[in-house]
Each structure stands twice: as C-alpha cells, then as structure tokens.
Amino acid sequence: MDREILDFVVRNRPDWMVEAAKFLHHAGDDMVLVPLALALLVVGMVAGRRTAATVAPAVSMVLTVVVVGLAKSVFGRGRPPEAGRLVEVTSASMPSGHAAYAAAIAGVVWVLLSGHPRRAALRVLAVAVAACAALARLVLGVHWPSDVVAGAVVGAVVGTWVARVAVQRLQSQG
C-alpha cells in the first residue's frame, strides 16, 4: 500500500504544493529546528523565564533527533525510487525526521496550551502545520507513507511526554 499511496501523490502533485513542500523541507530540518529551539531556551533562561514553554521545545527537539537517529540506524529502510524525488536526501527512510520534528513541536504546543480555551485555534494550527510537514515528505517523494506515519507518532509521543513532564516538574518546584 505504501507504493500505491506514494505513486498517487507523486503523479498528482501540483506545482504550488511542490514549492510549499520544498519550503517545509528546509524550514523543518533538524539543522534549523534544533538550533532555533536551543536559542529560545538560552534566551528564556537568560531572561529568567524557567517555564515549560522555555524548556519543553528544546528538550523535545533534542530527544526527537536522538530517537529518530537511533530508529533510522535500526530500521535502515531504503528511500523511495530516485525518479520521484525532488530533493536530495541521504539518510535512511524510516522514520521521517521532518514529520517527527513537526509532530514533536505540535505535541508540545498541544500540551502547553491545553488549559487555555481561547488558544484552541493555535493548538489546531500546530497540528495542521505538522500534518502539512508530513505530507510534504510524500509530495517530495522522499519517504514512504509508513515512514511519515511512524515519524509523526514518534514526534507526537516525545513532544507531549516532554511537555507534560516539564509542566509537572516546574509546577512542583514552584
């Protein structure tokens, strides 16, 4: 079923979707997101803001990068055929790191904003962006659908877990 879904997406990808997917390919890379999350952590700590919102994104990104790297080395799954790929990729395919990173941030946002009914739209937006990042991997032809699902699950689990632990720890301290 992986092949059929990917073939359908590759055959039917409009130019606007390809351009959006390429943007998400660059913006959602761990080489962008991890330094950004760490910079936000440093800025928050320097400003004296030791909150779950300061700590959870950085911790979840670093942990997700580690889990994805380990999983890629364990599974060692090959990428889809080069003929359908629109960007260059070098690592193993399972799980999708981009889908995992986006889902991790969405998981953090989901947990941190769960007590704020007025911010429900932001929670939905975070999940929608993560879904678009995952779909982008198929549009670019660089992942099998099951890689994307696995990455999204990994990221969502790590992000929500880290955010919940951060909220609990920081509330108990203070």
Buried (B, 14 or more C-beta within 10 A) or exposed (E): EBEEBBBEBBEEBEEEBBEBBBEBBEBBEBEEBBEBBBEBBEEBEEEEEEEBBBBBBBBBBBBBBEBBBEBBEEBEBEBBEEEBBBBEBEEBBBBBBBBBBBBBBBBBBBBBBBEEEEBEEBBEEBBEBBBBBBBBBBBBBBBBBBBBBBBBBBBBBBBBBBBBBBBEEBEEEE
